């Protein structure tokens, strides 16, 4: 991962926010003025460096953390748009990355009851909820989708 | 990395498995903002392992569970 790869990563993230969804490889390549094959190779290096996560096929985005490129159990209203996040940590991260207040919606992983928590000035409005991380930090990237 | 109604729900969900780490949702939000706040900066650069560990340490997440590889 070199400076050119990081630039492509930053273009990828910018388009994600502008479109409100994951950009395709073709969209990022066109925006950056590079060939799609070169973009794929850069995305692979960024994936290997944990700067983004590719789909199993390796040609499209799975995660631009904290954003999820696919529907998930964590929906976030932030910046006048709905987003998907990869997990509870990332759900709050969507508000952090966008620098806005928001609302996280999900369900209790145990009982399935709906959970909605608003975030104002970085503070959630319901501190009775609890967050649990099962996988220790040293193993997070062994299977980031499971983590 | 999930949200639960309460710590009792976490215990039930674990069903005897070894627990990981539990945080209040306020601490989670604090962590998320410290970790993700710069991800959309036009000049974003990758964080080093040391920078990430310092972020965790600064929030008091200093147990072995929070040690990055």
Backbone of each chain as ProteinMPNN parsed JSONL, in Angstrom:
{"seq_chain_A": "XXXXXXXXXXXXXXXXXXXXXXXXXXXXXXXXXXXXXXXXXXXXXXXXXXXXXXXXXXXXXXXXXXXXXXXXXXXXXXXXXXXXXXXXXXXXXXXXXXXXXXXXXXXXXXXXXXXXXXXXXXXXXXXXXXXXXXXXXXXXXXXXXXX", "coords_chain_A": {"N_chain_A": [[0.854, -1.193, 0.0], [0.858, 1.959, -1.131], [1.388, 5.555, -1.556], [-0.206, 6.178, -3.751], [-2.105, 4.16, -3.667], [-3.385, 4.821, -1.282], [-4.5, 7.221, -2.008], [-6.397, 6.322, -3.834], [-7.959, 4.857, -2.109], [-9.0, 6.96, -0.586], [-10.51, 8.308, -2.506], [-12.381, 6.311, -2.987], [-13.762, 6.198, -0.515], [-14.794, 8.812, -0.479], [-16.565, 8.777, -2.642], [-18.309, 6.833, -1.714], [-19.675, 8.171, 0.326], [-20.728, 10.342, -1.098], [-22.463, 9.052, -2.898], [-24.057, 7.626, -1.206], [-23.949, 4.945, -0.994], [-22.064, 1.927, -1.642], [-19.486, 2.524, -3.95], [-18.979, 1.242, -7.277], [-16.257, -0.677, -8.702], [-15.765, 0.255, -11.236], [-16.835, 2.846, -11.137], [-15.141, 4.108, -9.279], [-12.679, 3.828, -10.533], [-13.112, 5.351, -12.859], [-13.524, 7.892, -11.739], [-11.037, 8.343, -10.587], [-9.402, 8.18, -12.756], [-8.049, 5.888, -13.591], [-7.265, 2.568, -14.831], [-9.663, -0.063, -14.636], [-8.653, -2.581, -13.951], [-6.238, -1.88, -12.72], [-7.292, -0.532, -10.56], [-8.585, -2.613, -9.235], [-6.345, -4.084, -8.427], [-5.142, -2.273, -6.689], [-7.17, -2.027, -4.764], [-7.027, -4.632, -3.757], [-4.528, -4.606, -2.494], [-5.073, -2.678, -0.56], [-7.078, -4.001, 0.84], [-5.579, -6.136, 1.872], [-4.031, -4.677, 3.6], [-5.853, -3.948, 5.449], [-7.296, -1.631, 5.034], [-9.634, -1.384, 3.723], [-12.389, -3.606, 2.975], [-12.837, -6.308, 0.839], [-15.321, -8.026, -1.15], [-16.048, -11.596, -1.182], [-15.53, -12.415, -3.753], [-13.665, -10.619, -4.476], [-13.725, -8.365, -6.084], [-15.469, -6.309, -5.598], [-16.623, -3.911, -3.124], [-16.924, -4.87, 0.303], [-16.815, -3.85, 2.838], [-16.312, -0.505, 3.833], [-15.027, 0.476, 6.239], [-16.294, 2.601, 8.747], [-18.575, 1.912, 7.312], [-20.933, -0.328, 5.838], [-21.056, -2.189, 2.868], [-23.097, -3.787, 2.219], [-26.481, -4.779, 3.108], [-27.172, -4.832, 6.625], [-27.542, -5.759, 10.115], [-27.403, -3.414, 11.435], [-28.569, -0.307, 11.21], [-28.225, 3.096, 10.384], [-29.25, 6.361, 10.816], [-28.018, 9.191, 9.544], [-26.699, 12.332, 8.71], [-28.871, 12.96, 7.066], [-29.343, 10.658, 5.665], [-29.858, 7.111, 5.347], [-27.752, 4.552, 6.485], [-25.859, 1.495, 6.299], [-24.137, -0.241, 8.832], [-21.279, -2.174, 9.901], [-21.275, -3.397, 12.377], [-22.037, -2.985, 15.903], [-20.141, -1.22, 16.972], [-19.189, 0.022, 14.653], [-21.573, 1.222, 13.868], [-21.95, 3.437, 15.552], [-19.679, 4.59, 14.717], [-20.284, 5.485, 12.166], [-21.704, 7.864, 12.584], [-19.606, 9.218, 13.779], [-17.655, 9.319, 11.732], [-18.966, 10.824, 9.779], [-19.368, 13.068, 11.214], [-21.689, 13.964, 12.458], [-24.86, 14.156, 14.249], [-27.031, 11.344, 14.983], [-29.069, 8.369, 14.495], [-29.122, 5.134, 15.728], [-30.283, 2.026, 14.737], [-31.275, -1.197, 15.586], [-31.496, -4.606, 16.705], [-31.797, -6.341, 19.822], [-29.231, -8.637, 20.301], [-29.711, -10.878, 21.725], [-32.532, -11.177, 22.56], [-33.961, -10.115, 20.48], [-35.522, -7.88, 20.571], [-36.448, -4.639, 19.429], [-34.065, -2.012, 19.117], [-33.394, 1.348, 19.474], [-31.323, 4.026, 19.361], [-30.443, 7.301, 19.937], [-27.908, 9.605, 18.92], [-26.387, 12.356, 20.151], [-24.227, 15.033, 19.904], [-22.112, 13.243, 20.144], [-22.944, 11.628, 22.188], [-24.866, 8.916, 23.358], [-28.413, 8.475, 23.848], [-29.419, 6.578, 25.538], [-28.181, 4.964, 28.031], [-28.548, 2.574, 29.187], [-28.22, 0.392, 27.652], [-26.078, -2.282, 26.498], [-22.876, -3.13, 25.214], [-21.24, -5.759, 23.593], [-18.23, -7.355, 22.864], [-17.056, -10.133, 21.401], [-14.745, -11.277, 20.32], [-11.285, -11.197, 20.907], [-8.971, -8.416, 20.566], [-6.583, -9.083, 19.272], [-7.336, -10.945, 17.462], [-9.134, -9.866, 15.696], [-8.901, -9.384, 12.888], [-8.624, -11.865, 11.827], [-10.953, -13.002, 10.952], [-12.761, -10.797, 9.778], [-15.394, -10.293, 9.059], [-16.898, -12.03, 10.687], [-16.046, -11.044, 13.18]], "CA_chain_A": [[0.0, 0.0, 0.0], [1.679, 3.157, -1.221], [0.623, 6.808, -1.547], [-1.222, 6.114, -4.81], [-3.188, 3.307, -3.158], [-4.124, 5.578, -0.263], [-5.323, 8.194, -2.733], [-7.558, 5.589, -4.373], [-8.811, 4.568, -0.94], [-9.719, 8.174, -0.204], [-11.535, 8.515, -3.538], [-13.413, 5.3, -2.732], [-14.568, 6.65, 0.622], [-15.522, 10.03, -0.852], [-17.705, 8.385, -3.488], [-19.266, 6.105, -0.867], [-20.514, 9.15, 1.019], [-21.47, 11.128, -2.095], [-23.526, 8.228, -3.497], [-24.887, 7.004, -0.18], [-23.815, 3.492, -1.188], [-20.715, 1.554, -2.08], [-19.228, 2.714, -5.387], [-18.416, 0.091, -7.985], [-14.868, -0.503, -9.133], [-15.784, 1.094, -12.431], [-17.075, 4.24, -10.742], [-13.936, 4.65, -8.635], [-11.634, 3.909, -11.561], [-13.42, 6.495, -13.73], [-13.303, 9.118, -10.974], [-9.605, 8.511, -10.34], [-8.673, 8.181, -14.022], [-7.175, 4.702, -13.713], [-7.919, 1.394, -15.411], [-10.366, -0.883, -13.641], [-7.742, -3.638, -13.476], [-5.312, -1.264, -11.761], [-8.076, -0.252, -9.348], [-8.756, -3.897, -8.549], [-5.079, -4.45, -7.773], [-4.969, -1.363, -5.546], [-8.136, -2.457, -3.737], [-6.52, -5.863, -3.123], [-3.458, -4.21, -1.552], [-5.737, -1.997, 0.561], [-7.744, -5.08, 1.601], [-4.547, -6.864, 2.624], [-3.543, -3.764, 4.65], [-7.004, -3.681, 6.321], [-7.778, -0.266, 4.816], [-11.019, -1.638, 3.318], [-12.624, -5.058, 2.899], [-13.471, -6.702, -0.421], [-16.224, -9.184, -1.157], [-15.349, -12.868, -1.385], [-15.07, -12.472, -5.141], [-12.48, -9.77, -4.544], [-13.825, -7.318, -7.1], [-16.337, -5.225, -5.134], [-16.449, -3.612, -1.704], [-17.766, -5.481, 1.339], [-16.816, -2.862, 3.914], [-15.42, 0.65, 3.893], [-15.322, 0.679, 7.664], [-17.343, 1.864, 9.436], [-19.739, 1.677, 6.46], [-21.092, -1.633, 5.21], [-21.525, -2.11, 1.482], [-24.257, -4.688, 2.082], [-27.406, -4.626, 4.239], [-26.737, -5.469, 7.87], [-28.48, -5.595, 11.235], [-27.178, -2.097, 12.043], [-28.935, 0.803, 10.335], [-27.894, 4.368, 11.016], [-29.7, 7.588, 10.146], [-27.013, 10.221, 9.809], [-26.491, 13.172, 7.536], [-30.084, 12.915, 6.241], [-29.395, 9.42, 4.893], [-29.724, 5.848, 6.063], [-26.55, 3.803, 6.142], [-25.643, 0.236, 6.998], [-22.837, -0.386, 9.487], [-20.863, -3.576, 9.985], [-21.466, -3.908, 13.736], [-22.453, -1.913, 16.811], [-19.045, -0.237, 17.046], [-19.209, 0.784, 13.412], [-22.795, 2.023, 13.785], [-21.613, 4.73, 16.146], [-18.61, 5.121, 13.882], [-20.854, 6.208, 11.023], [-21.922, 9.241, 13.06], [-18.29, 9.819, 14.025], [-16.98, 9.598, 10.463], [-19.679, 11.903, 9.102], [-19.325, 14.249, 12.078], [-23.065, 14.427, 12.655], [-25.729, 13.379, 15.132], [-27.703, 10.297, 14.229], [-29.855, 7.38, 15.22], [-28.744, 3.748, 15.446], [-31.4, 1.1, 14.894], [-30.926, -2.61, 15.464], [-32.273, -5.379, 17.673], [-30.966, -7.017, 20.826], [-28.726, -9.887, 19.736], [-30.243, -11.982, 22.539], [-33.988, -11.381, 22.557], [-34.536, -9.644, 19.237], [-36.313, -6.665, 20.74], [-35.892, -3.494, 18.708], [-33.269, -1.024, 19.844], [-33.143, 2.596, 18.756], [-30.592, 4.924, 20.25], [-30.03, 8.534, 19.269], [-26.583, 10.109, 19.285], [-26.3, 13.811, 20.075], [-22.911, 15.484, 20.387], [-21.327, 12.024, 20.401], [-23.449, 10.909, 23.364], [-26.123, 8.185, 23.161], [-29.462, 8.909, 24.775], [-29.86, 5.454, 26.367], [-26.968, 4.3, 28.503], [-28.881, 1.293, 29.79], [-27.842, -0.661, 26.719], [-24.724, -2.799, 26.699], [-22.145, -3.572, 24.023], [-20.349, -6.878, 23.862], [-17.284, -7.763, 21.826], [-16.702, -11.512, 21.752], [-13.423, -11.65, 19.802], [-10.226, -10.303, 21.394], [-8.408, -7.527, 19.548], [-5.505, -9.694, 18.486], [-7.929, -11.858, 16.465], [-10.194, -9.196, 14.937], [-8.767, -9.452, 11.431], [-8.567, -13.25, 11.347], [-12.215, -13.115, 10.203], [-13.345, -9.508, 10.128], [-16.85, -10.329, 8.906], [-17.411, -12.62, 11.92], [-15.774, -10.108, 14.274]], "C_chain_A": [[0.893, 1.247, 0.0], [0.773, 4.399, -1.288], [-0.48, 6.799, -2.609], [-2.411, 5.248, -4.372], [-4.04, 4.07, -2.142], [-5.008, 6.632, -0.931], [-6.573, 7.517, -3.306], [-8.514, 5.19, -3.254], [-9.632, 5.797, -0.591], [-10.784, 8.547, -1.245], [-12.7, 7.549, -3.314], [-14.342, 5.753, -1.601], [-15.392, 7.884, 0.265], [-16.748, 9.678, -1.691], [-18.752, 7.621, -2.691], [-20.222, 7.093, -0.212], [-21.335, 9.962, 0.016], [-22.657, 10.347, -2.658], [-24.492, 7.674, -2.453], [-24.905, 5.491, -0.293], [-22.388, 3.215, -1.637], [-20.543, 1.834, -3.564], [-18.711, 1.418, -6.003], [-16.957, 0.38, -8.334], [-14.809, 0.412, -10.354], [-15.98, 2.561, -12.104], [-15.825, 4.862, -10.124], [-12.821, 4.814, -9.667], [-11.861, 5.122, -12.465], [-13.137, 7.809, -13.019], [-11.812, 9.403, -10.809], [-8.787, 8.554, -11.624], [-7.687, 7.04, -14.131], [-7.972, 3.567, -14.359], [-8.571, 0.572, -14.309], [-9.452, -1.98, -13.094], [-6.74, -3.085, -12.463], [-6.025, -0.958, -10.446], [-8.283, -1.534, -8.56], [-7.484, -4.287, -7.798], [-4.82, -3.554, -6.563], [-5.917, -1.736, -4.42], [-7.637, -3.713, -3.036], [-5.416, -5.516, -2.12], [-4.073, -3.521, -0.333], [-6.481, -3.001, 1.452], [-6.704, -5.799, 2.466], [-3.981, -6.016, 3.765], [-4.655, -3.353, 5.616], [-7.501, -2.245, 6.198], [-9.187, -0.259, 4.238], [-11.167, -3.157, 3.213], [-13.373, -5.36, 1.605], [-14.416, -7.874, -0.211], [-15.409, -10.449, -1.395], [-14.801, -12.981, -2.801], [-13.865, -11.568, -5.373], [-12.559, -8.627, -5.52], [-14.726, -6.16, -6.704], [-16.141, -5.041, -3.629], [-17.407, -4.439, -0.849], [-17.903, -4.507, 2.505], [-15.877, -1.711, 3.542], [-15.63, 1.153, 5.323], [-15.291, 2.159, 8.036], [-18.571, 1.536, 8.572], [-19.742, 0.236, 5.944], [-21.613, -1.436, 3.798], [-22.75, -2.972, 1.25], [-25.192, -4.464, 3.269], [-26.948, -5.421, 5.453], [-27.8, -5.227, 8.939], [-28.36, -4.22, 11.876], [-27.448, -0.999, 11.026], [-28.712, 2.104, 11.093], [-28.459, 5.501, 10.18], [-28.718, 8.689, 10.528], [-26.821, 11.032, 8.545], [-27.64, 13.086, 6.561], [-30.153, 11.682, 5.347], [-29.383, 8.234, 5.839], [-28.507, 5.116, 5.537], [-26.627, 2.428, 6.817], [-24.241, 0.252, 7.594], [-22.547, -1.866, 9.69], [-21.157, -4.216, 11.335], [-21.864, -2.714, 14.613], [-21.389, -0.815, 16.901], [-19.081, 0.647, 15.803], [-20.459, 1.656, 13.287], [-22.568, 3.411, 14.385], [-20.494, 5.406, 15.348], [-19.115, 5.861, 12.662], [-21.114, 7.662, 11.416], [-20.585, 9.948, 13.244], [-17.622, 10.221, 12.711], [-17.635, 10.767, 9.737], [-19.671, 13.184, 9.918], [-20.694, 14.835, 12.332], [-23.738, 13.617, 13.764], [-26.421, 12.302, 14.3], [-28.544, 9.408, 15.099], [-29.45, 5.994, 14.759], [-29.963, 2.869, 15.696], [-30.917, -0.323, 14.661], [-31.867, -3.383, 16.365], [-31.308, -6.064, 18.624], [-30.532, -8.369, 20.254], [-29.224, -11.1, 20.509], [-31.732, -12.198, 22.294], [-34.665, -10.89, 21.29], [-35.385, -8.398, 19.358], [-35.635, -5.493, 20.042], [-35.135, -2.559, 19.644], [-33.11, 0.187, 18.933], [-32.473, 3.547, 19.728], [-30.114, 6.131, 19.444], [-28.668, 8.967, 19.791], [-26.576, 11.616, 19.061], [-24.964, 14.249, 20.671], [-22.085, 14.308, 20.894], [-21.843, 11.208, 21.567], [-24.769, 10.197, 23.05], [-27.141, 8.58, 24.212], [-29.989, 7.775, 25.652], [-28.636, 4.685, 26.818], [-27.284, 3.005, 29.239], [-28.519, 0.114, 28.902], [-26.409, -1.11, 26.985], [-24.166, -3.302, 25.377], [-21.256, -4.736, 24.417], [-19.521, -7.213, 22.638], [-16.767, -9.139, 22.213], [-15.245, -11.835, 21.415], [-12.36, -10.688, 20.329], [-9.526, -9.569, 20.251], [-7.357, -8.206, 18.686], [-6.044, -10.624, 17.397], [-8.954, -11.176, 15.557], [-10.098, -9.454, 13.44], [-8.576, -10.879, 10.93], [-9.821, -13.577, 10.548], [-13.028, -11.867, 10.523], [-14.855, -9.505, 9.961], [-17.481, -10.944, 10.159], [-17.222, -11.666, 13.095], [-16.852, -9.048, 14.347]], "O_chain_A": [[1.578, 1.547, 0.977], [-0.441, 4.308, -1.102], [-1.56, 7.348, -2.391], [-3.564, 5.561, -4.666], [-5.267, 3.972, -2.149], [-6.121, 6.9, -0.479], [-7.667, 8.079, -3.264], [-9.731, 5.188, -3.436], [-10.83, 5.69, -0.327], [-11.848, 9.051, -0.885], [-13.864, 7.931, -3.437], [-15.565, 5.692, -1.73], [-16.553, 7.993, 0.659], [-17.834, 10.215, -1.474], [-19.948, 7.744, -2.957], [-21.434, 6.878, -0.196], [-22.509, 10.239, 0.258], [-23.73, 10.912, -2.872], [-25.616, 7.297, -2.781], [-25.789, 4.834, 0.257], [-21.62, 4.121, -1.96], [-21.381, 1.418, -4.364], [-18.084, 0.602, -5.327], [-16.493, 1.518, -8.269], [-13.907, 1.241, -10.479], [-15.362, 3.426, -12.725], [-15.491, 6.01, -10.415], [-12.109, 5.818, -9.67], [-10.916, 5.838, -12.798], [-12.58, 8.734, -13.611], [-11.377, 10.552, -10.882], [-7.612, 8.92, -11.598], [-6.607, 7.201, -14.7], [-9.201, 3.611, -14.42], [-8.078, 0.526, -13.183], [-9.481, -2.271, -11.898], [-6.429, -3.741, -11.468], [-5.453, -1.1, -9.365], [-8.166, -1.532, -7.334], [-7.547, -4.764, -6.665], [-4.335, -4.021, -5.532], [-5.522, -1.761, -3.254], [-7.812, -3.843, -1.824], [-5.376, -6.071, -1.022], [-3.643, -3.753, 0.796], [-6.502, -2.856, 2.674], [-6.932, -6.037, 3.652], [-3.511, -6.55, 4.769], [-4.442, -2.517, 6.495], [-8.064, -1.699, 7.147], [-9.861, 0.771, 4.264], [-10.192, -3.896, 3.346], [-14.403, -4.753, 1.31], [-14.32, -8.609, 0.771], [-14.236, -10.388, -1.762], [-13.742, -13.568, -3.022], [-13.134, -11.733, -6.35], [-11.55, -7.968, -5.769], [-14.755, -5.137, -7.388], [-15.572, -5.898, -2.952], [-18.553, -4.674, -1.23], [-18.98, -4.362, 3.083], [-14.789, -1.927, 3.007], [-16.331, 2.137, 5.557], [-14.359, 2.877, 7.673], [-19.52, 0.932, 9.073], [-18.692, -0.337, 5.653], [-22.501, -0.617, 3.561], [-23.374, -2.892, 0.192], [-24.751, -4.009, 4.324], [-26.413, -6.523, 5.334], [-28.816, -4.578, 8.694], [-29.137, -3.89, 12.771], [-26.664, -0.783, 10.102], [-28.978, 2.195, 12.291], [-28.187, 5.597, 8.983], [-28.608, 9.064, 11.696], [-26.785, 10.486, 7.443], [-27.425, 13.132, 5.35], [-30.921, 11.651, 4.386], [-28.953, 8.342, 6.988], [-28.255, 5.058, 4.334], [-27.369, 2.236, 7.78], [-23.284, 0.695, 6.958], [-23.45, -2.701, 9.656], [-21.276, -5.437, 11.432], [-22.007, -1.59, 14.131], [-21.71, 0.373, 16.905], [-19.01, 1.872, 15.898], [-20.41, 2.717, 12.664], [-22.947, 4.425, 13.799], [-20.387, 6.631, 15.315], [-18.448, 6.771, 12.169], [-20.782, 8.581, 10.667], [-20.442, 11.124, 12.91], [-17.09, 11.324, 12.589], [-16.948, 11.602, 9.149], [-19.933, 14.263, 9.388], [-20.853, 16.053, 12.414], [-23.263, 12.553, 14.162], [-26.399, 12.342, 13.07], [-28.713, 9.658, 16.292], [-29.432, 5.704, 13.563], [-30.597, 2.961, 16.747], [-30.241, -0.616, 13.675], [-32.921, -2.876, 16.749], [-30.156, -6.333, 18.281], [-31.36, -9.147, 19.781], [-29.167, -12.224, 20.009], [-32.145, -13.277, 21.87], [-35.828, -11.214, 21.048], [-35.914, -7.906, 18.362], [-34.41, -5.367, 20.058], [-35.517, -2.35, 20.795], [-32.737, 0.058, 17.767], [-33.01, 3.835, 20.798], [-29.466, 5.988, 18.407], [-28.322, 8.728, 20.948], [-26.736, 12.092, 17.937], [-24.619, 13.882, 21.794], [-21.445, 14.384, 21.943], [-21.245, 10.189, 21.912], [-25.693, 10.819, 22.528], [-26.786, 8.969, 25.325], [-30.917, 7.987, 26.433], [-28.111, 3.852, 26.08], [-26.399, 2.402, 29.846], [-28.515, -1.031, 29.352], [-25.631, -0.398, 27.62], [-24.893, -3.828, 24.535], [-20.596, -4.7, 25.455], [-20.038, -7.338, 21.528], [-16.111, -9.291, 23.243], [-14.588, -12.581, 22.141], [-12.522, -9.474, 20.207], [-9.496, -10.046, 19.117], [-7.259, -7.926, 17.492], [-5.299, -11.043, 16.513], [-9.581, -11.841, 14.732], [-11.111, -9.717, 12.793], [-8.386, -11.088, 9.732], [-9.765, -14.337, 9.581], [-13.873, -11.873, 11.419], [-15.539, -8.768, 10.671], [-18.492, -10.439, 10.647], [-18.127, -11.495, 13.912], [-16.796, -8.169, 15.207]]}, "seq_chain_B": "XXXXXXXXXXXXXXXXXXXXXXXXXXXXXXXXXXXXXXXXXXXXXXXXXXXXXXXXXXXXXXXXXXXXX", "coords_chain_B": {"N_chain_B": [[-19.689, -8.026, 17.44], [-21.948, -6.654, 19.206], [-25.117, -5.108, 20.155], [-27.018, -5.063, 23.174], [-29.953, -5.412, 25.255], [-29.308, -5.303, 27.938], [-26.8, -6.164, 30.411], [-27.588, -8.586, 31.431], [-28.863, -9.764, 29.303], [-26.683, -10.217, 27.672], [-25.311, -12.213, 29.105], [-27.157, -14.288, 28.895], [-27.208, -14.668, 26.152], [-24.591, -15.5, 25.69], [-24.617, -18.034, 26.813], [-23.011, -19.731, 28.389], [-20.623, -19.683, 27.04], [-17.252, -18.401, 26.95], [-16.959, -15.089, 28.053], [-16.396, -12.022, 26.179], [-15.552, -8.767, 25.951], [-17.333, -6.278, 27.695], [-18.978, -3.209, 27.291], [-20.362, -0.06, 28.325], [-22.89, 1.682, 26.466], [-22.326, 4.327, 26.201], [-19.542, 4.411, 26.549], [-18.881, 2.926, 24.321], [-19.705, 4.665, 22.245], [-17.929, 6.724, 22.684], [-15.55, 5.401, 22.139], [-15.983, 4.748, 19.425], [-16.045, 7.283, 18.246], [-13.454, 8.171, 18.772], [-12.034, 6.336, 17.3], [-12.958, 6.335, 14.628], [-13.222, 8.926, 13.674], [-11.726, 10.315, 11.753], [-12.006, 9.133, 9.278], [-13.057, 10.02, 6.881], [-11.555, 12.114, 6.142], [-10.0, 14.169, 3.718], [-7.26, 13.931, 3.458], [-6.629, 11.562, 4.668], [-4.611, 9.199, 6.375], [-3.192, 5.953, 6.868], [-3.576, 4.503, 10.121], [-1.084, 3.713, 12.493], [-0.234, 0.631, 14.194], [0.567, 1.322, 16.754], [-0.615, 3.841, 17.092], [-3.309, 3.111, 17.035], [-3.412, 1.424, 19.274], [-2.813, 3.27, 21.246], [-5.106, 4.815, 21.145], [-7.024, 3.041, 22.175], [-5.903, 2.633, 24.712], [-6.129, 5.207, 25.758], [-8.733, 5.361, 26.386], [-8.993, 3.778, 28.496], [-9.035, 1.118, 27.927], [-7.282, -1.257, 28.503], [-6.739, -3.869, 29.072], [-5.647, -7.298, 28.499], [-7.385, -8.261, 26.576], [-7.805, -6.148, 24.853], [-5.446, -5.809, 23.489], [-3.744, -5.157, 20.587], [-2.642, -7.016, 17.67]], "CA_chain_B": [[-19.766, -6.756, 18.173], [-23.394, -6.478, 19.205], [-25.807, -4.368, 21.212], [-27.959, -5.852, 23.967], [-30.789, -4.607, 26.139], [-28.64, -5.153, 29.235], [-25.769, -7.186, 30.637], [-28.265, -9.881, 31.62], [-29.092, -10.331, 27.966], [-25.392, -10.72, 27.188], [-25.051, -13.489, 29.784], [-28.043, -15.302, 28.327], [-26.759, -14.892, 24.771], [-23.339, -16.261, 25.735], [-24.99, -19.424, 27.05], [-21.913, -20.507, 28.941], [-19.354, -19.402, 26.352], [-16.398, -17.424, 27.629], [-17.295, -13.728, 27.614], [-15.347, -11.158, 25.661], [-15.52, -7.513, 26.709], [-18.602, -5.554, 27.72], [-18.86, -1.77, 27.533], [-21.596, 0.719, 28.262], [-23.05, 2.257, 25.138], [-21.623, 5.619, 26.225], [-18.121, 4.145, 26.283], [-18.814, 2.508, 22.916], [-19.765, 5.844, 21.392], [-16.651, 7.414, 22.871], [-14.566, 4.62, 21.389], [-16.25, 4.885, 17.993], [-15.639, 8.607, 17.782], [-11.988, 8.244, 18.797], [-11.464, 5.394, 16.317], [-13.423, 6.534, 13.249], [-13.549, 10.335, 13.385], [-10.967, 10.893, 10.632], [-12.023, 8.214, 8.126], [-13.452, 10.701, 5.647], [-10.67, 13.254, 5.895], [-9.422, 14.062, 2.369], [-5.844, 13.565, 3.544], [-6.521, 10.43, 5.605], [-3.478, 8.299, 6.265], [-3.413, 4.787, 7.741], [-3.086, 4.566, 11.494], [-0.158, 2.646, 12.867], [-0.684, -0.18, 15.319], [0.809, 2.073, 17.981], [-1.654, 4.868, 17.207], [-4.574, 2.464, 17.41], [-3.33, 0.961, 20.662], [-2.885, 4.458, 22.095], [-6.517, 5.201, 21.219], [-7.672, 2.135, 23.135], [-5.349, 2.92, 26.043], [-6.611, 6.504, 26.243], [-10.107, 5.165, 26.86], [-8.94, 2.848, 29.626], [-9.19, -0.265, 27.442], [-5.877, -1.637, 28.617], [-6.583, -5.279, 29.435], [-5.102, -8.146, 27.428], [-8.408, -8.411, 25.533], [-7.728, -5.016, 23.924], [-4.093, -5.718, 22.918], [-3.738, -5.405, 19.147], [-1.51, -7.866, 17.268]], "C_chain_B": [[-21.217, -6.29, 18.155], [-23.891, -5.593, 20.342], [-26.832, -5.281, 21.883], [-28.773, -4.909, 24.846], [-30.099, -4.342, 27.47], [-27.566, -6.229, 29.351], [-26.388, -8.556, 30.883], [-28.528, -10.549, 30.272], [-27.785, -10.873, 27.382], [-25.104, -12.087, 27.806], [-25.893, -14.605, 29.176], [-27.6, -15.67, 26.916], [-25.485, -15.73, 24.749], [-23.615, -17.74, 25.997], [-23.843, -20.289, 27.534], [-20.587, -20.333, 28.215], [-18.543, -18.39, 27.163], [-16.754, -16.025, 27.145], [-16.088, -13.025, 27.014], [-15.257, -9.921, 26.539], [-16.872, -6.827, 26.584], [-18.332, -4.093, 28.057], [-20.252, -1.166, 27.618], [-21.699, 1.325, 26.868], [-22.417, 3.653, 25.073], [-20.139, 5.43, 25.935], [-17.931, 3.705, 24.833], [-18.822, 3.705, 21.982], [-18.462, 6.637, 21.475], [-15.562, 6.724, 22.056], [-14.751, 4.813, 19.888], [-15.791, 6.245, 17.472], [-14.112, 8.756, 17.788], [-11.378, 7.434, 17.648], [-11.748, 5.816, 14.883], [-13.501, 7.993, 12.813], [-12.875, 10.872, 12.135], [-11.109, 10.108, 9.335], [-12.39, 8.884, 6.816], [-12.597, 11.937, 5.377], [-10.02, 13.102, 4.521], [-7.964, 13.618, 2.373], [-5.622, 12.413, 4.531], [-5.281, 9.601, 5.309], [-3.73, 7.116, 7.184], [-2.867, 5.023, 9.139], [-2.079, 3.438, 11.707], [-0.782, 1.816, 13.988], [-0.522, 0.599, 16.632], [-0.227, 3.175, 18.171], [-2.979, 4.248, 17.651], [-4.546, 1.985, 18.86], [-3.427, 2.144, 21.621], [-4.327, 4.947, 22.229], [-7.25, 4.339, 22.233], [-7.202, 2.449, 24.554], [-5.953, 4.198, 26.619], [-8.028, 6.411, 26.794], [-10.156, 4.167, 28.014], [-9.107, 1.397, 29.227], [-7.794, -0.871, 27.359], [-5.668, -3.094, 29.011], [-6.025, -6.059, 28.244], [-6.088, -8.28, 26.272], [-8.238, -7.336, 24.45], [-6.323, -4.832, 23.33], [-4.148, -6.086, 21.444], [-2.532, -6.257, 18.765], [-0.351, -7.048, 16.726]], "O_chain_B": [[-21.66, -5.624, 17.219], [-23.202, -5.361, 21.335], [-27.429, -6.15, 21.247], [-28.363, -3.786, 25.143], [-30.282, -3.281, 28.066], [-27.447, -7.097, 28.486], [-25.774, -9.578, 30.576], [-28.419, -11.768, 30.142], [-27.791, -11.88, 26.675], [-24.698, -13.013, 27.104], [-25.413, -15.719, 28.966], [-27.615, -16.841, 26.535], [-25.321, -16.581, 23.876], [-22.921, -18.605, 25.461], [-23.718, -21.446, 27.134], [-19.547, -20.777, 28.702], [-19.091, -17.627, 27.958], [-16.841, -15.8, 25.938], [-14.937, -13.366, 27.286], [-14.926, -10.009, 27.722], [-17.476, -6.798, 25.512], [-17.572, -3.776, 28.973], [-21.206, -1.699, 27.051], [-20.692, 1.46, 26.172], [-22.018, 4.103, 23.999], [-19.546, 6.191, 25.169], [-16.943, 4.065, 24.193], [-18.039, 3.762, 21.034], [-17.962, 7.151, 20.474], [-14.765, 7.372, 21.378], [-13.778, 5.018, 19.162], [-15.217, 6.341, 16.388], [-13.549, 9.4, 16.903], [-10.34, 7.802, 17.098], [-10.888, 5.677, 14.013], [-13.826, 8.257, 11.656], [-13.396, 11.796, 11.51], [-10.394, 10.392, 8.374], [-12.066, 8.367, 5.747], [-12.898, 12.716, 4.472], [-9.537, 12.019, 4.187], [-7.489, 13.006, 1.417], [-4.562, 12.307, 5.148], [-4.947, 9.338, 4.154], [-4.423, 7.263, 8.19], [-1.829, 5.66, 9.316], [-2.224, 2.346, 11.158], [-1.733, 2.245, 14.643], [-1.382, 0.533, 17.51], [-0.672, 3.417, 19.293], [-3.674, 4.78, 18.517], [-5.53, 2.123, 19.586], [-4.045, 2.041, 22.68], [-4.729, 5.432, 23.287], [-8.01, 4.849, 23.055], [-8.008, 2.522, 25.482], [-6.252, 4.271, 27.81], [-8.468, 7.264, 27.565], [-11.233, 3.764, 28.452], [-9.3, 0.534, 30.084], [-7.209, -0.978, 26.281], [-4.536, -3.511, 29.258], [-5.942, -5.543, 27.13], [-5.678, -8.4, 25.117], [-8.496, -7.588, 23.273], [-6.046, -3.794, 22.728], [-4.549, -7.195, 21.089], [-1.512, -6.23, 19.453], [0.676, -7.609, 16.345]]}, "name": "protein", "num_of_chains": 2, "seq": "XXXXXXXXXXXXXXXXXXXXXXXXXXXXXXXXXXXXXXXXXXXXXXXXXXXXXXXXXXXXXXXXXXXXXXXXXXXXXXXXXXXXXXXXXXXXXXXXXXXXXXXXXXXXXXXXXXXXXXXXXXXXXXXXXXXXXXXXXXXXXXXXXXXXXXXXXXXXXXXXXXXXXXXXXXXXXXXXXXXXXXXXXXXXXXXXXXXXXXXXXXXXXXXXXXXXXXXX"}
